Amino acid sequence: MNAAPLVALVGNPNAGKSALFNALTGARQKVGNYPGVTVERHSGRLSLDDGRPVELVDLPGTYSLDPGSADERVTCDVVTGRGGFERVPDAMVVVVDAANLDNHLRFALQLIALGLPVVVALNMVDLAERDGLTLDPAVLERELGVPVIPTVAVRKRGLDQLRAALTGIVGGTTTRRPYRVPDIAAVEEDIVTLQRRARGIAQAAVIAESPGRRWNHWLDAVALHPVAGPVLLLGLLFVMFQAVFAWSEAPIGWIEAGFAALEGWVSATLPDGFVRSLISDGLIAGVGAVIVFLPQILILFLFILVLEATGYMVRAAFLMDRMMARVGLSGRAFIPLLSSFACAVPGIMATRTIDDEKDRLTTILIAPLMTCSARLPVYTIIIAAFIPDRPVWGWVGLQGLVLLGLYVLGIVGAFVAALALRRTVTKGASSGFMMEMPKYQWPQWRDIALGLWGRTEIFLKRAGTIIALTTIVLWALLSFPKPPEGSGISPVDYSVAGRIANGLEVVVRPIGFNRDIALALIPAMAAREVAVAAIGTVYAIDDPDAEGGQKAITENLRARWSLPTALAFLMWFVFAPQCISTIAVTRRETNGWKWPAFMVGYLFAAAYIMAGITYWLAVAVGL
């Protein structure tokens, strides 16, 4: 007895494919696994108009014939006849989202090129019309060369017409083109041409379109342009980092004034001694030196949240995909790496969306090179102390340009590290990916405010726990033992921490570091911001009569550090490993200590080498 004809239901994710499968098969469904893989196989029985039964199989959604996961590989293998899971389908129903036609037609064109009989289900036409888009199925039929049936799967609209079209192409009334196993590499190499053709077909089928959708296409023509797109992205980053300095001056002044008043009240209320020194030189000088940078962190996150809410961030990922592929990274790595600009911990956890293990491991190993928000206080205090606050071109500030340069340097460092890793310890080719472009929309300011409030809570909790505790421990190590009265010995040099730092200084002196930096490096492993708190505490104990605040720290830095030392310190923080939490989450995500140890080792080596190069180059040119 001959088996019933096999019809495959294929399409991009979120095209409504499963809803159409359920509507066509009803309760006549079976669920199992494909042999040798954990991917579910959904199949059902469908009766054609002439009474013949067919087997309908719902294949996992995918974006192209270049598989990036086990699900996508099953789909590719079934439709190309390479997997051995089952026979080559007798026909395919290609489901496309009417509201996202140009993206979905790209895959449809690949499937049609296979030579199998095809019916295109133009699904969710009701949602497209609700959004102001009306399409002409006859134009699509003419351009694609296959039947196109408008459907609304959830309302069972168009099912009779779809069944009639299947009756015509399964087993007889249409001439079947000769099937060939395609050259997948050739198909993928021509992906740009396919996208261009898909966009042209989609535009030709439009009968009416709302102004909002036209604006969306016009904005994408700029944002995704191979030249204008990167220029726009760089321009947005440039404005963001200029704003970090320009917009934060006033609120920083308010916070500094508040801590100065608090320190004055403590000095006037408490007698000179242990408790007063703990509160004033330890907590206020240390924690206050970090909290003062909260406005700059919130300005940075304001830009990031607004760009995410408007739908631009996905466009940025699309732009970066080609560049990332050149260094062996998948485009799927963009979102985890972008998350690492806030904190590497959620960024590393977000790599779980990357299917290829070597892609994922590479992304984890370079995530600490993304400049997290904890580095911002370190960057801004050094930039404020050593980079003149003057315009370069009109309103463009030099300090903002240097900050942008540090962020770009971290990205470049990550790409170079990825290139080296993909050719050595994580050797392999990057896996491609496709993505859906969301509509542009105005941000919901309530959501933006909630996001900023959440970031403020996280920052203040860190300041009140990790940073405060580390500062207190550092204050104690810096305060005891005290030098003999009248000895003239620096309290810091005589203390336990000072003696440790003087020993460590021998190791870091070749790259231009001094005792103050040696003191800051160890507690900075708990949290990057602690480096600023440590420096503030050192100067408060070394000179207890001096005023506190950011201004006092910057004046001490100018007096005690050279410009080559400051530049080397910045370079160290571009490359050095992040906090202990980052190392811990890397151990958890890689199931052992091998890769965290490797990550810490190569990042410390890179930080030491790059800081040394920076210092000696700066000395050589006379800075």
Beta strands, then each sheet from edge to edge (+ up, - down):
strand 1: 6-11
strand 2: 29-33
strand 3: 40-47
strand 4: 53-58
strand 5: 91-97
strand 6: 118-123
strand 7: 133-135
strand 8: 148-150
strand 9: 206-209
strand 10: 391-393
strand 11: 396-397
sheet 1: 2+ 3- 4+ 1+ 5+ 6+ 8+
sheet 2: 7+ 9-
sheet 3: 10+ 11-
end
